[in-house]
């Protein structure tokens, strides 16, 4: 199979479509493995993805690879139409077969405008806009996101179509291996494991199948229009003497598409035929060569269906029921002070958040933005100017945010801290002292964070709410929290010291007190199982080491079941820890600054 030609600074991965021509123009046979003396009355097509060549006549592997950030947006899909041989004859129109027709139109220049980079990338590769693609059963409705690189994006393409192909869904049957993978996923013991297994299947086989395509060759260029520039309609400059080129190929394409000086951040791509011939001999020779080439590819997709539609009704109903029975999202309580400027972002699926960026100062959280795996960005929301510092939390595959600690003030979100399902806990971002309201724990109880909502003002984020995916994970723990005491003091959080939360317990508490009624320091020892062994982890001393030391050690198998005490509205006056052994109760009479 000929090597794929690429023109771009990014690693372009596109669908390979190979037609090999035999016979006359009207009666011809297309097959990757045609016989030595082909029968010239049939049209047989093999469309295959480059890394998975197939030889079966009548087999289609159709798909599209979005190059944004190197991520596969829609994957190659394998499907088989059993023993289909379509005759390229007028009589085909009176039959129920899929249509394969020669494109009679001359090559044209077509322009398409997109509101953002993601849409432009789909146009660049000849696909429908993202919002025109059909929904899949696992999609989350009403996604509110700010796409990446909003601007005046334009795609200009020279399209030389040779054949149009329309597949009827009723004629398409999935590969046996695909059916086996789906049935195996549906056989998992519970809903959450079935969902995870199905997502792996669709990640491998794909989510969408193109069913209406144009095959031929194309030259594409995509970029952002320069300020105050309007792109006028263009026509092909045919039958002009070719001037040998001494420059680079990208500049040559820019001239052919009449884009010089009009578009910035431009990228190029040539699909089908020979780029060397275009560069060396010119446009007319290249277009003429397209009529006889054996390297045509898909240049335009006008209709696609979800992969689930090619399965029989029994499997389709099982998949729909699995996702329909989920309560997709739930919301934590709102924390903070509401403002008129509100925001909301929800990802399309579990594990869809790739990165969270936080702008903060010593007084508050100033801005938030969420980057999703499909290339879209929610935000940034809040005060975009003058953030003293910024930081980011990256989420690898399989990582999610499961808890958020929030410390609000009277005017804004003072601080926050994020917890991953792996046990990682971020630093406390924002103010580390002087918080004037009760801290809050926004917990997904093991579920994945899908997005955030809230409000903001000119100074930063003022209100925050977490949006969680419901019933995706098997929940084996639940967090609850309460607050007592006053404001002020330095913030601290020991959760990051706990290795295995399933086996962790507090095994020792140590305090320092210089005199009765005052607690100067506090330290906790945590015990958990790691690598089959019991491990102890001591916290930092919160406060100072002044005064008498009091140590309370919990016995083996003993754990704290409750905390009670007294406070005067400013500080903690008394703490009492209750364990699963009622005869053993600790008591620290303190003034504990929180």
TARA-V479982 format. One line per field, one symbol per residue. psi: psi as a letter, one per 20 degrees, with the letter a starting at -180 (. if undefined). A space follows every 50 residues. Layout:
psi->???
This chain:
psi->pqqpqpnqiqnporpppppppqarggorppqhmqrhnqpkjqoppooqph imqqippjppoqaqopiokjpogprpppqpookpoppnqhihijrjrqpo qpphqqqrppqpqqirhghhhghhjjrqqhiiqqqqhjqpqlpoqorpmp ampqpppopnqgqppopphiippqqhhggggghhgiiqhrgghgggghhh ghhghrhqppioqppcqqpqppappqpjppoqqqqpnqlqpppqpiarhg hgghghjljpjhprlqqqpppqaohhgghgirgghghhhhhjrkkqrpip pipqqqhhiirrhggghggghghhipogqqprqppbpqrhoqqppprirq kiphqppppqaihrphqqqpprijiqpoaqqboipjphqqrqoqorpiqr piqppporaiirogqqpqpriiipprropbpjrjpjrpqqoopjlirqph aqrbrraiiaphqqpqpqpqkgqopjrppqqrpqbarraqqqojhiiofo hhiqqpiqppqpohrpjpohqpqqpqprppkjqpppoqrroobrkpaqpp popqrpipqpiqpraqqjigrphpppppajnhiopqpoornop.
